[in-house]
Amino acid sequence: MTPPPARQDGYVVGTAGHIDHGKSTLIRALTGIDPDRLEEEKRRGMTIDLGFAHLTLPSGRLVGIVDVPGHARFIRNMLAGVHGLDAVLLVVAADEGVMPQTVEHLEIVDLLEVGRGLVAITKVDLVEDDWLELVTAEVTDALARTCLRGATLVPVSAVTGQGLERLVQQLDELLAATPPRADRGRPRLPVDRVFTISGFGTVVTGTLVDGSLRVGEEVELQPSGRRARIRGLQQHNRRVEVALPGSRVAANLVGVEKEDLGRGEVLARPGTLVVTRRVDARVRVLAGGPGLRHGAQVLVHAGTAEVSGRAVVLGGEEIEPGEAGWIQLYLNRPIAATSGDRYVLRLPSPSATIAGGVFADVTPRRHHRHDQRVRESLERRAAGEILQEELRKYPRGITAPALLKASLAEDADLARLDARRAGQWLFAPEAWEALAGRARRALEDYHRAHRLRPGMPREELKSRLGLPSPVFAAVLAELAREGTVVDREGEVALPEHRVEIDAGAATRLVEVLGARPFAPPSLPEALRVSGATEEVVRALVRRGDLVRLSEDVVFTRSAYEAAVALVRELVAEQGSVTVASLRDRMGASRRPVLALLEHLDAQRVTRRIGDARVLR
């Protein structure tokens, strides 16, 4: 399979791992940028909050790097930095191996289903080879229980430079297989940092998902509801007019102050985000944890937001360790959320990560938690049936981004969707069959009414099907590809349709017109004498037996070719041809001669200069 082309917008990679395993040191060695930006971090030599750097890979891919703290006390900051990642770079020190925060960070990455990653085994300059082998085996075993199983392990040393080149190459290859970020037309920038720049004002940063932002557009920050306008945008430290999904973005805002905003706000277009305090969610409880009891007080981490709340277990008293189920979360304050967002649950005391999953419905009603129908409805949504039902509402087709937006489903649900695709448009199978049937019946009726025409004009078929132009073009291309119709020269026909000309009428018409080749009777007269119809004329013109010079002048093919030869002779002899000179040479009246020359002008065989014509 050919890998997708490099994305033009860039990629986002986040670090993970235990404190003092060398995450920030490795980032400095790879990028030349110190991700520790706080004075306290530099003084203590310990990452406390999120840090940021960027890197251009050998392929030219741009990568934004989010460096997260490794200390257990700063897990809340770590969780704010691991949403929206294309890949994770797990860092394990060779002299210590897998440690408690290595395990917890891996659990968080697994719950968020990041899916792509590399492991950098750092500080290899401090250990012997046999010890490195033991650590490598330990890391491999830890990965085996997560979505990063099978990830490549690269031994490195930020001090000596060992393995850094290979790590960069492996990262480049990993991102080469990363598909483009979906643009659903509803941009969301979960804010992870707010600051001011002298002369510019308030700036917010985050990882942009689900759509593009443009300089000058009005935006809304939720859940606060504050409005602002984008003065400027930076994407991977470059000024841009449009920021695309899947990249680190800094937005300079007009109309809000730094003091008004904070981590957990989400920047979006006005009216596109739901603010909620109640969420239905699928949850998976970690195998090594305490389980999730009904009514448990939890910390909910979604995007860059952290909010306390209560977990209502639907259908039971507890979800056991290692099991999955459905819950309704009651939040103590509102958050901006979307169905399909992933989240992590932690216990506030003693502090521990216990579960995570995906939001299924961000505007649910309050449930009777033992009502089986509630769980069945949520299971149907998880299985993609609700997306299927939504698709059936659009018999004239809908694009995948619009369907996901309308149904609040995830990209992954599209894989389970039973749909017919025509270009970028999706149709429910029954809607497609109905549409194809209507097209076929319309063409059958047309062929019966116009047996001598090769097909129905495209515009007429578009009108009969009642489709907008973009949808019709895609539908017609797909119907032609599957062999339902034949589309050629602006006309559409059924594959089995054949033009059958009345041989008697056609022969008589050609004879009438050919009796005086250069001076045929007018077309109405020729039709009256021969008994042929306009349909026969069109069919013979399409077949090449006749050449129509004007509304009422028609030549046989042989007469037309002979007349063109006379035009060329006159131009060769005299340098040009006029109506009078051609009339004399053809022995015809002015009417057919003038029609012939105007036809040749239109066909760009001749060009008129005053009363004369020359060859082009």
Sequence and secondary structure as in RCSB ss.txt:
>XXXX:A:sequence
MTPPPARQDGYVVGTAGHIDHGKSTLIRALTGIDPDRLEEEKRRGMTIDLGFAHLTLPSGRLVGIVDVPGHARFI
RNMLAGVHGLDAVLLVVAADEGVMPQTVEHLEIVDLLEVGRGLVAITKVDLVEDDWLELVTAEVTDALARTCLRG
ATLVPVSAVTGQGLERLVQQLDELLAATPPRADRGRPRLPVDRVFTISGFGTVVTGTLVDGSLRVGEEVELQPSG
RRARIRGLQQHNRRVEVALPGSRVAANLVGVEKEDLGRGEVLARPGTLVVTRRVDARVRVLAGGPGLRHGAQVLV
HAGTAEVSGRAVVLGGEEIEPGEAGWIQLYLNRPIAATSGDRYVLRLPSPSATIAGGVFADVTPRRHHRHDQRVR
ESLERRAAGEILQEELRKYPRGITAPALLKASLAEDADLARLDARRAGQWLFAPEAWEALAGRARRALEDYHRAH
RLRPGMPREELKSRLGLPSPVFAAVLAELAREGTVVDREGEVALPEHRVEIDAGAATRLVEVLGARPFAPPSLPE
ALRVSGATEEVVRALVRRGDLVRLSEDVVFTRSAYEAAVALVRELVAEQGSVTVASLRDRMGASRRPVLALLEHL
DAQRVTRRIGDARVLR
>XXXX:A:secstr
       SS EEEEEE  TTSSHHHHHHHHHS     SHHHHHHTS  S EEEEEE TTS EEEEEE   SGGGH
HHHHHHSTT SEEEEEEETTT S HHHHHHHHHHHHTT   EEEEEE GGGS HHHHHHHHHHHHHHHTTSTTTT
 EEEE  TTT TTHHHHHHHHHHHHHT       S  EEEEEEEEEETTTEEEEEEEEBSS EETT EEEEETTT
EEEEEEEEEETTEEESEE SSEEEEEEEES  GGG  TT EEE TT  EEEEEEEEEEEE TTS  EETTEEEEE
EETTEEEEEEEEETTSSEE TT EEEEEEEEEEEEEE TT EEEEEEETTEEEEEEEEEEESS     TT HHHH
HHHHHHHTTHHHHHHHTT TT EEHHHHHHHHT  GGGGGG   EEETTEEE HHHHHHHHHHHHHHHHHHHHH 
TTSS EEHHHHHHHHT  HHHHHHHHHHHHHTTS EEETTEEE TT      HHHHHHHHHHHHSSTTS   HHH
HHHHH   HHHHHHHHHHTSEEE SSS EEEHHHHHHHHHHHHHHHHHHSSEEHHHHHHHHT  HHHHHHHHHHH
HHTTSEEEETTEEEE 
